[in-house]
Amino acid sequence: MRRIKHPPLRNKLDVADTQQVRLLKKRLGVSADDLLRTVEKVGNSIAAVSKEVELQKASALRQTIPVSEGNGATAPTLTLLVENLGQSDEIRQ
């Protein structure tokens, strides 16, 4: 008697499937160890893993951007934003 092989769930990550792990770590831009740690933390839902990886990346980025401490130093992204706003005002006029 033949058993029906059910297709894998599209929204769940099977960490035993090396191809799924390879594709997801490439898509998210993380190492296999980081991906497995994230799966242990939030579960095997691809949406939850993607969201957690993006939060971790945003947190790491936030820590690398210097913040103004009242001494006239500004964050590079804020300076670029202000310059771009000024240019767009000049373009509109």
HELIX and SHEET records of a PDB file:
HELIX    1   1 THR A   18  LEU A   28  1                                  11    
HELIX    2   2 ALA A   32  VAL A   42  1                                  11    
HELIX    3   3 ILE A   46  THR A   64  1                                  19    
HELIX    4   4 PRO A   76  ARG A   92  1                                  17    
END                                                                             
